[in-house]
């Protein structure tokens, strides 16, 4: 079963990201249905070059798991304080991963509320990458976890993918390069989806020239 799940994510970054929509991420007693994701590729000479990716300049100690098999947890700190969760995708040896941006807490909601006391509603408990990390209690120490290992305290369950008509896509959030790449995917029907915020460092798109 684990191999079947890995194979479903061993595909190009956008396809893998869409496959993760509707999946359930379990961290102990807390379960979160994933409703927003963001795909990232890898190194310049790989099949999915992506300058906005952590692996865009090649392998480092920080991004090493991105070059491994699909289905591994890649955790990093954003701005030194927000724990962001990623699922490695693609084939072993070629870097890519999907950032889990938002989710709906469907189990362990009291635990999530205790961790996210600042949330004004249940829909906001895991809205946004940092909040998702806080609600699940996942830390940097969980880096490299096999998400399809049934004995793992952090597990990922893939379900039947949502119909394409229920999925929206658009530019990624907060990246200063490759800002127009529409590799962010979400389920518009969910109140847990985060707001789009373009990085102020990203260059503005070129104006469209109209022919006379």
C-alpha positions as CSV (number, residue, x, y, z in Angstrom):
1,X,0.0,0.0,0.0
2,X,2.8,2.4,0.9
3,X,4.4,1.8,-2.5
4,X,1.2,2.6,-4.3
5,X,1.0,5.9,-2.4
6,X,4.6,6.7,-3.2
7,X,4.0,5.9,-6.9
8,X,1.0,8.3,-7.0
9,X,3.3,11.2,-5.9
10,X,6.2,10.2,-8.1
11,X,5.0,12.4,-10.8
12,X,5.6,16.0,-12.0
13,X,5.2,18.7,-9.3
14,X,1.8,20.1,-10.3
15,X,0.2,16.7,-10.7
16,X,1.6,15.6,-7.3
17,X,0.3,18.8,-5.6
18,X,-3.2,18.3,-7.0
19,X,-3.1,14.7,-5.8
20,X,-2.5,15.9,-2.3
21,X,-5.6,18.0,-2.2
22,X,-8.2,16.2,0.0
23,X,-5.5,14.0,1.7
24,X,-5.5,13.7,5.5
25,X,-2.4,14.5,7.4
26,X,-2.3,12.8,10.8
27,X,0.0,14.1,13.6
28,X,-0.8,12.1,16.7
29,X,-4.5,12.6,17.5
30,X,-4.8,15.7,15.2
31,X,-6.1,15.0,11.7
32,X,-6.1,17.7,9.0
33,X,-7.8,17.6,5.6
34,X,-5.5,19.4,3.1
35,X,-7.3,22.1,1.1
36,X,-4.4,24.2,-0.3
37,X,-1.0,23.2,-1.6
38,X,1.9,24.7,-3.6
39,X,4.2,22.8,-5.9
40,X,8.0,23.3,-6.2
41,X,10.5,21.8,-8.5
42,X,14.2,21.4,-8.2
43,X,17.7,21.9,-9.5
44,X,18.5,23.7,-12.8
45,X,19.6,20.5,-14.6
46,X,16.7,18.4,-13.4
47,X,13.4,17.7,-15.1
48,X,11.6,20.5,-13.2
49,X,14.0,23.4,-12.8
50,X,12.5,25.9,-10.3
51,X,14.5,29.0,-9.1
52,X,11.9,29.5,-6.4
53,X,12.5,26.1,-4.8
54,X,14.8,25.4,-1.8
55,X,16.5,22.9,-4.1
56,X,16.8,25.3,-7.0
57,X,20.5,25.6,-6.6
58,X,21.2,22.0,-5.9
59,X,21.4,19.7,-2.9
60,X,22.3,21.0,0.6
61,X,22.0,19.6,4.1
62,X,18.8,21.5,4.5
63,X,17.0,20.3,1.4
64,X,18.5,16.8,1.2
65,X,15.2,14.9,1.5
66,X,13.8,16.7,-1.5
67,X,16.2,14.6,-3.6
68,X,14.9,11.4,-2.1
69,X,11.8,9.3,-2.7
70,X,8.3,10.7,-2.6
71,X,6.3,10.7,0.6
72,X,8.9,12.1,3.0
73,X,8.3,15.0,5.3
74,X,10.4,18.1,4.6
75,X,10.2,20.6,7.4
76,X,11.7,24.1,7.6
77,X,11.4,27.3,9.5
78,X,10.0,30.4,7.8
79,X,11.3,33.7,9.1
80,X,12.9,31.7,11.9
81,X,9.6,30.9,13.7
82,X,6.9,29.4,11.4
83,X,7.2,25.6,10.9
84,X,6.3,24.8,7.3
85,X,5.4,21.3,6.2
86,X,6.2,19.8,2.8
87,X,5.7,16.4,1.2
88,X,8.5,15.3,-1.2
89,X,7.3,14.3,-4.6
90,X,8.7,13.2,-7.9
91,X,11.2,10.3,-8.5
92,X,14.1,9.5,-6.3
93,X,17.1,11.6,-7.3
94,X,15.2,14.5,-8.8
95,X,14.1,17.1,-6.3
96,X,10.6,18.4,-5.9
97,X,8.1,18.9,-3.1
98,X,4.7,20.2,-2.3
99,X,4.2,22.8,0.4
100,X,1.0,22.1,2.5
101,X,-0.5,25.6,2.8
102,X,-3.8,25.1,4.6
103,X,-6.1,22.5,6.0
104,X,-9.3,21.8,7.9
105,X,-8.9,20.2,11.3
106,X,-11.2,17.1,11.2
107,X,-9.9,15.3,14.3
108,X,-8.3,16.3,17.6
109,X,-9.8,19.8,17.3
110,X,-9.5,20.5,21.1
111,X,-5.7,19.8,20.9
112,X,-5.4,22.1,17.8
113,X,-7.4,24.9,19.6
114,X,-5.0,24.7,22.5
115,X,-2.0,25.0,20.2
116,X,-3.7,27.8,18.2
117,X,-5.3,30.0,20.8
118,X,-5.0,33.0,18.5
119,X,-7.3,31.5,15.9
120,X,-10.6,33.3,15.7
121,X,-12.5,30.3,14.3
122,X,-12.0,26.6,13.7
123,X,-11.6,27.4,10.0
124,X,-8.5,29.5,10.9
125,X,-6.8,26.8,13.0
126,X,-4.7,25.5,10.1
127,X,-5.1,28.3,7.6
128,X,-1.7,29.2,6.2
129,X,1.6,27.1,6.3
130,X,2.7,28.4,9.7
131,X,-0.7,27.8,11.3
132,X,-0.9,24.4,9.9
133,X,2.5,23.5,11.4
134,X,1.4,24.9,14.8
135,X,-2.0,23.1,14.8
136,X,-0.3,19.8,14.1
137,X,2.5,20.2,16.5
138,X,5.1,19.1,13.9
139,X,8.6,20.3,14.6
140,X,12.0,20.4,12.8
141,X,12.8,17.2,14.7
142,X,10.2,15.4,12.5
143,X,12.3,16.2,9.3
144,X,12.6,13.1,7.1
145,X,9.6,11.2,8.5
146,X,8.3,8.5,6.2
147,X,4.7,9.7,5.8
148,X,3.5,6.3,4.5
149,X,4.9,4.2,7.3
150,X,1.8,2.9,9.2
151,X,3.8,2.9,12.5
152,X,4.8,6.6,12.2
153,X,3.2,9.2,14.5
154,X,2.9,11.5,11.4
155,X,1.1,9.9,8.5
156,X,-0.4,10.9,5.2
157,X,-3.6,9.3,3.9
158,X,-4.4,9.7,0.2
159,X,-8.1,9.7,-0.8
160,X,-9.9,9.8,-4.1
161,X,-8.8,13.1,-5.7
162,X,-11.4,15.9,-5.9
163,X,-12.9,16.4,-9.4
164,X,-10.9,18.9,-11.5
165,X,-13.9,21.3,-11.6
166,X,-13.5,21.7,-7.8
167,X,-9.9,22.7,-7.9
168,X,-8.6,26.3,-8.5
169,X,-5.1,27.3,-9.4
170,X,-3.0,30.4,-9.4
171,X,0.4,32.0,-8.7
172,X,2.4,30.8,-5.7
173,X,2.5,33.0,-2.6
174,X,5.4,35.0,-1.3
175,X,8.1,33.9,-3.8
176,X,10.3,36.7,-5.3
177,X,11.2,34.7,-8.4
178,X,9.1,32.7,-10.8
179,X,6.1,34.5,-9.1
180,X,3.8,33.9,-12.1
181,X,4.1,30.1,-12.0
182,X,0.5,28.9,-11.3
183,X,1.5,26.0,-9.1
184,X,-0.7,26.9,-6.2
185,X,-3.8,24.7,-6.0
186,X,-6.8,24.9,-3.7
187,X,-10.4,23.9,-3.0
188,X,-12.4,27.1,-3.2
189,X,-15.3,25.6,-1.3
190,X,-13.2,25.5,1.9
191,X,-13.2,28.4,4.3
192,X,-9.7,27.3,5.4
193,X,-8.0,28.4,2.2
194,X,-5.5,31.3,2.8
195,X,-5.5,34.6,1.1
196,X,-3.2,35.2,-1.9
197,X,-0.3,37.6,-1.1
198,X,2.2,38.5,-3.7
199,X,5.8,39.1,-2.5
200,X,6.7,42.8,-2.7
201,X,10.1,41.7,-4.0
202,X,8.6,39.9,-7.0
203,X,8.8,42.0,-10.2
204,X,5.5,43.1,-11.7
205,X,4.4,41.1,-14.7
206,X,5.1,42.7,-18.1
207,X,2.1,44.8,-19.4
208,X,0.1,43.2,-22.1
209,X,0.7,45.0,-25.4
210,X,-2.4,45.4,-27.5
211,X,-2.1,45.3,-31.3
212,X,-3.4,48.3,-33.2
